[in-house]
């Protein structure tokens, strides 16, 4: 009798374990994917490919910056003396000697200038400047 109870308890235990595997196995089955989907997922999540894509984007940004350096650059400047006293501006350190500084734009009278610069990849710089300077024959106040 003891042996029959042992066999029944093993049978019931086996039946419980077997049914639990069947029901849980039916619920936990993985979704099957095609080979193409698996390859696409692998390519998207590959760390080496991500690093290469990032370096390509960095190189493209650097090339765009280089292209902007080779573009045309324009500078417009105007002497602040448009109306009123058009005497020569001198520095305090010049000891009364009138010096004209062409870089700062200080000059006798008004001056408006437009300067365009183009840098080429081989190092050649093309530069042009157009300026209007107030003199006796031309008065900027009448424009």
Residue, then its C-alpha position, 0 to 999 in steps of 0.5 A: x500500500x505504501x508503494x502505491x501511494x509513492x507511485x501515486x505521489x510521483x505520478x501526481x508530481x510528474x503530472x503537475x510539473x508536465x502541465x506547468x511546462x506545457x502551459x508556461x511554454x505556450x505563453x512564453x514562445x518567442x516570436x520568430x523573425x526572418x533573416x532580413x529582420x535579424x540582419x537589420x537589427x544586427x546592423x542597427x545595434x552594432x557598436x562598430x558601425x555606430x562609431x563609424x557613422x558618428x565619425x562620418x558625421x563628424x567629418x561631414x561637419x568639418x568639411x562644411x566648416x572648411x567650405x564656409x571658410x572658402x566662401x565670400x566674406x564681405x565687410x562694410x565699414x563707415x567712418x563715424x564722422x558723417x555730419x559736422x566737423x570733418x577735421x583730421x582725427x589725431x591720437x593724443x600720443x602723436x604730439x601734434x603730428x597728423x597721421x592717417x591710419x588706413x586700418x582704423x578708418x580715421x581719415x579726413x572726412x567721411x568714408x564708407x567702404x565695402x570690402x569683399x574677400x574670397x579665399x581659394x583652397x590653393x591659398x590665393x586670396x582675391x580681395x576687392x574694396x569699393x569706398x566712397x570718400x567725402x571730398x570737396x566735389x562729393x558730399x555724403x550728406x546730400x545722398 
